[in-house]
């Protein structure tokens, strides 16, 4: 049986909060399934005060270690009633065929557990990731690599007729395993694993992390045979609100384009930050008021490749974000060090994409197919129920 809330508070003193009750009560089940929670969730835990109070901001998220190999993972509790498609779509992009595609940036689902105490709940197991924007982007090249990965990842979703529908700052993550070579605390990733000092991290130019799109709670897969999708907007569900959301109905594919463009426009001040001015025409096109006038994600990538091919090495080594004077001096010195050590200003995969744009985008993308453009851009005028969802295979 699941332990009552009152009993776990008594056993673990103040180490486990009410918000963490769900995970504490399922610690034995998770252990048997092959996942170990932090020591603070053990009934007899006595440890540093930092570990006692450190907790994830959202109660449906928890960190753990996979027992058989020690891999650090994240657990997410999902309500099948509230988010009936989340697990299914996550598993779709985690199949062997999908996972091998280099454009796939959807977070892989490592395991799925059925909650033995609540039939409405499932627990998915994912790699442990952190926010995509920490630490600050050191160079323009790092921003270019990030944009490329996210655009190609969204293209891969759209090519499989899946719209994310909640592409926001909190739903884009990065793999920190090489960025923080000495590890980090699972809750406060700016701190070291023991939560008693700052974590040591390097720049992206030294390791080129992978970025991932997460959270498919609002995502849907559509059937092109039914015509352009016509989806009802979920009020307050997304951090970003494209203009068409005001009508209550939208085609979710151009809405995804708007959200990605808006993210780079606001977060990186593309256009306002002079070294990133080359991105301004692209993100401006992505955030046009009329969704039918926005480019498809395939067209975004084609424009992006064309612009980036003209950037020189020193352009790519300029600061990726606005800095004060002392930080600017430090950044310039780091670039001299990178040049001395032979570090390239772009990842090898990004260089490959820019040198062979057709091979990495248009040749394999339905989003660049003119016959499919209507499906990806037109919003049906008729109101009513959304178009039928395509059955996931």
NORZIBEL-V490279 format. One record per residue. N is the residue number from 1. SS is DSSP state (H for helix, E for strand, L for the rest). PSI is psi in degrees with one decimal (* if undefined). NEAR is the number of other ideal C-beta (glycine too) atoms within 10 Angstrom. Layout:
N,SS,PSI,NEAR / N,SS,PSI,NEAR
This chain:
1,L,157.7,5 / 2,L,136.1,16 / 3,L,144.3,15 / 4,L,151.2,11 / 5,H,-43.5,12 / 6,H,-38.2,9 / 7,H,-37.2,12 / 8,H,-29.9,20 / 9,H,-40.5,16 / 10,H,-40.9,9 / 11,H,-39.6,15 / 12,L,16.3,20 / 13,L,-127.1,10 / 14,L,14.1,9 / 15,L,-37.1,25 / 16,L,128.7,24 / 17,L,170.1,14 / 18,H,-33.9,11 / 19,H,-22.2,13 / 20,H,8.3,19 / 21,H,-42.1,18 / 22,H,-45.4,19 / 23,H,-37.7,24 / 24,H,-41.9,25 / 25,H,-17.2,19 / 26,L,15.1,26 / 27,H,-38.2,21 / 28,H,-43.5,10 / 29,H,-44.1,15 / 30,H,-38.2,20 / 31,H,-44.3,14 / 32,H,-29.0,10 / 33,H,-7.2,17 / 34,L,18.0,16 / 35,E,127.9,25 / 36,E,125.6,15 / 37,L,168.1,20 / 38,L,156.8,20 / 39,H,-26.8,12 / 40,H,-17.8,19 / 41,H,0.0,22 / 42,L,139.1,17 / 43,L,-30.7,14 / 44,L,20.5,7 / 45,L,133.0,16 / 46,L,117.5,11 / 47,L,-168.6,14 / 48,L,146.5,12 / 49,H,-32.7,11 / 50,H,-42.7,14 / 51,H,-27.6,18 / 52,H,-36.0,18 / 53,H,-16.3,13 / 54,L,125.3,17 / 55,L,153.4,18 / 56,L,144.9,15 / 57,L,-24.5,7 / 58,L,129.5,11 / 59,L,-15.1,15 / 60,L,5.4,15 / 61,E,139.0,15 / 62,E,148.7,27 / 63,E,155.7,17 / 64,E,171.0,25 / 65,E,136.7,17 / 66,E,122.8,17 / 67,L,-42.1,14 / 68,L,-23.4,8 / 69,L,-0.5,7 / 70,L,6.9,8 / 71,L,135.1,15 / 72,E,127.6,17 / 73,E,168.0,20 / 74,E,142.4,20 / 75,E,140.6,21 / 76,E,126.4,21 / 77,E,128.5,19 / 78,E,134.5,21 / 79,E,119.0,15 / 80,L,-28.0,17 / 81,L,-43.2,9 / 82,L,-36.3,9 / 83,L,72.8,17 / 84,L,-18.0,11 / 85,L,-7.0,18 / 86,H,-50.0,21 / 87,H,-41.9,19 / 88,H,-44.9,15 / 89,H,-38.8,23 / 90,H,-41.0,23 / 91,H,-34.5,16 / 92,H,-46.8,20 / 93,L,-1.4,23 / 94,L,-0.8,19 / 95,L,157.7,13 / 96,H,-44.9,6 / 97,H,-42.6,7 / 98,H,-42.4,16 / 99,H,-27.6,12 / 100,L,-13.8,8 / 101,L,124.0,14 / 102,L,-16.7,12 / 103,L,-11.5,20 / 104,L,112.7,21 / 105,L,12.3,23 / 106,E,137.9,24 / 107,L,129.7,23 / 108,L,139.2,16 / 109,E,112.0,22 / 110,E,-29.3,15 / 111,E,154.6,15 / 112,E,126.7,14 / 113,E,136.4,18 / 114,E,127.1,11 / 115,L,117.4,18 / 116,L,-13.0,12 / 117,L,-10.2,11 / 118,L,107.7,14 / 119,L,-17.4,10 / 120,L,-12.9,10 / 121,E,141.9,18 / 122,E,150.8,18 / 123,E,121.4,24 / 124,E,147.3,22 / 125,E,127.8,21 / 126,E,161.0,20 / 127,E,152.3,19 / 128,L,118.0,19 / 129,L,170.1,22 / 130,E,171.0,18 / 131,E,145.4,12 / 132,L,-16.9,22 / 133,L,15.2,16 / 134,L,131.2,13 / 135,L,-177.1,14 / 136,L,148.9,15 / 137,L,124.9,23 / 138,L,-32.1,23 / 139,E,163.9,25 / 140,H,-38.2,26 / 141,H,-36.4,28 / 142,H,-38.0,25 / 143,H,-41.2,25 / 144,H,-44.9,26 / 145,H,-38.8,27 / 146,H,-48.3,22 / 147,H,-44.4,25 / 148,H,-47.7,22 / 149,H,-43.7,26 / 150,H,-39.3,21 / 151,H,-43.1,26 / 152,H,-35.0,25 / 153,H,-42.8,24 / 154,H,-36.8,27 / 155,H,-41.8,24 / 156,H,-40.6,23 / 157,H,-47.9,28 / 158,H,-35.9,24 / 159,H,-26.1,19 / 160,L,17.4,18 / 161,L,29.0,19 / 162,E,127.0,25 / 163,E,135.9,24 / 164,L,-48.3,28 / 165,L,4.1,22 / 166,L,47.5,23 / 167,L,100.8,28 / 168,L,176.1,15 / 169,H,-40.0,15 / 170,H,-10.2,12 / 171,H,18.3,21 / 172,E,124.0,24 / 173,E,173.4,24 / 174,E,154.7,19 / 175,L,115.6,17 / 176,L,3.4,22 / 177,L,-35.7,17 / 178,L,-24.6,14 / 179,L,-33.1,21 / 180,L,77.4,21 / 181,L,-21.0,14 / 182,L,8.8,10 / 183,L,175.1,15 / 184,L,164.0,24 / 185,L,137.4,21 / 186,L,-21.9,21 / 187,L,-51.8,18 / 188,L,85.9,13 / 189,L,-7.3,20 / 190,L,-10.5,13 / 191,E,160.9,17 / 192,L,170.0,17 / 193,L,-27.6,15 / 194,L,1.8,12 / 195,L,27.5,20 / 196,L,17.4,12 / 197,L,169.5,10 / 198,E,144.2,10 / 199,L,144.0,20 / 200,L,126.7,11 / 201,L,158.5,19 / 202,L,178.7,14 / 203,L,161.0,20 / 204,H,-31.0,23 / 205,H,-25.4,24 / 206,H,-11.3,15 / 207,L,-19.2,16 / 208,L,77.6,20 / 209,L,161.0,22 / 210,L,142.7,17 / 211,E,150.5,19 / 212,E,145.7,22 / 213,E,130.6,25 / 214,L,175.7,19 / 215,L,91.8,20 / 216,L,28.1,29 / 217,L,-32.8,22 / 218,L,-2.3,20 / 219,L,150.0,25 / 220,E,150.9,19 / 221,E,134.6,20 / 222,E,158.7,23 / 223,L,116.0,14 / 224,H,-24.1,16 / 225,H,-21.0,9 / 226,H,2.8,14 / 227,L,-177.1,13 / 228,L,137.0,19 / 229,L,148.3,26 / 230,L,99.2,21 / 231,E,142.7,23 / 232,E,131.9,12 / 233,L,134.8,19 / 234,L,110.7,13 / 235,L,129.9,9 / 236,L,6.9,7 / 237,L,-25.1,12 / 238,L,145.9,19 / 239,L,-34.4,14 / 240,L,138.5,19 / 241,L,96.0,16 / 242,L,152.9,23 / 243,H,-35.9,14 / 244,H,-14.6,20 / 245,H,-22.5,17 / 246,H,-26.3,10 / 247,H,-13.3,10 / 248,L,-7.0,12 / 249,E,149.0,18 / 250,E,162.4,25 / 251,L,118.3,24 / 252,H,-16.9,29 / 253,H,-52.2,29 / 254,H,-24.1,27 / 255,H,-39.0,26 / 256,H,-42.4,26 / 257,H,-45.1,29 / 258,H,-46.3,24 / 259,H,-41.9,25 / 260,H,-42.9,25 / 261,H,-41.4,26 / 262,H,-36.4,20 / 263,H,-48.1,25 / 264,H,-32.7,23 / 265,H,-43.4,20 / 266,H,-44.6,14 / 267,H,-39.1,15 / 268,L,-1.2,23 / 269,L,43.3,16 / 270,E,121.1,22 / 271,L,-44.7,17 / 272,L,-33.2,12 / 273,E,110.2,19 / 274,H,-45.9,11 / 275,H,-18.7,19 / 276,H,13.9,25 / 277,H,-26.3,12 / 278,H,-20.7,18 / 279,H,-16.7,26 / 280,H,-48.8,16 / 281,H,-31.5,13 / 282,H,-50.7,25 / 283,H,-28.2,22 / 284,H,-41.4,13 / 285,H,-37.2,16 / 286,H,-24.4,26 / 287,L,24.7,21 / 288,L,149.5,17 / 289,L,-40.6,10 / 290,L,114.3,11 / 291,H,-29.2,21 / 292,H,-20.3,14 / 293,H,-9.6,10 / 294,L,147.7,24 / 295,L,154.9,22 / 296,L,167.1,24 / 297,H,-30.7,29 / 298,H,-39.6,24 / 299,H,-35.4,22 / 300,H,-46.6,25 / 301,H,-39.4,27 / 302,H,-44.0,18 / 303,H,-41.0,16 / 304,H,-46.6,22 / 305,H,-41.8,20 / 306,H,-41.8,12 / 307,H,-44.7,15 / 308,H,-26.8,24 / 309,L,-18.7,10 / 310,L,-5.8,8 / 311,L,135.5,18 / 312,L,170.9,8 / 313,H,-42.0,12 / 314,H,-31.0,11 / 315,H,-41.5,16 / 316,H,-19.1,23 / 317,L,-0.6,24 / 318,L,159.9,20 / 319,E,135.2,22 / 320,L,-21.0,25 / 321,L,162.2,20 / 322,L,135.2,15 / 323,L,154.5,16 / 324,L,174.6,7 / 325,H,-49.1,7 / 326,H,-41.2,8 / 327,H,-34.6,13 / 328,H,-42.1,13 / 329,H,-45.4,11 / 330,H,-41.0,11 / 331,H,-40.9,19 / 332,H,-40.8,14 / 333,H,-37.7,10 / 334,H,-36.9,17 / 335,H,-36.7,22 / 336,H,-39.8,10 / 337,H,-41.5,10 / 338,H,-40.4,19 / 339,H,-44.3,14 / 340,H,-37.4,8 / 341,L,-0.1,9 / 342,L,23.3,6 / 343,L,129.4,16 / 344,L,152.6,15 / 345,L,-5.1,24 / 346,L,154.1,23 / 347,L,156.7,21 / 348,H,-35.8,9 / 349,H,-37.6,16 / 350,H,-41.9,23 / 351,H,-38.9,13 / 352,H,-42.0,14 / 353,H,-41.5,25 / 354,H,-31.1,19 / 355,H,-23.7,11 / 356,L,62.7,12 / 357,H,-34.4,18 / 358,H,-37.7,11 / 359,H,-28.1,11 / 360,H,-7.9,22 / 361,L,-78.1,24 / 362,H,-34.6,16 / 363,H,-25.6,10 / 364,H,7.3,16 / 365,L,121.5,22 / 366,H,-21.7,18 / 367,H,-18.3,27 / 368,H,-2.8,23 / 369,L,119.5,14 / 370,H,-29.9,7 / 371,H,-20.3,8 / 372,H,-4.5,18 / 373,H,-36.8,17 / 374,H,-40.9,13 / 375,H,-38.8,23 / 376,H,-10.1,29 / 377,H,-27.5,21 / 378,L,137.3,17 / 379,L,116.6,20 / 380,L,141.2,16 / 381,L,-24.6,7 / 382,L,139.3,7 / 383,L,175.7,10 / 384,L,-152.2,9 / 385,L,149.9,9 / 386,L,158.8,16 / 387,L,153.0,19 / 388,L,142.1,11 / 389,E,143.8,15 / 390,L,141.1,17 / 391,L,129.8,8 / 392,L,138.5,12 / 393,L,*,6
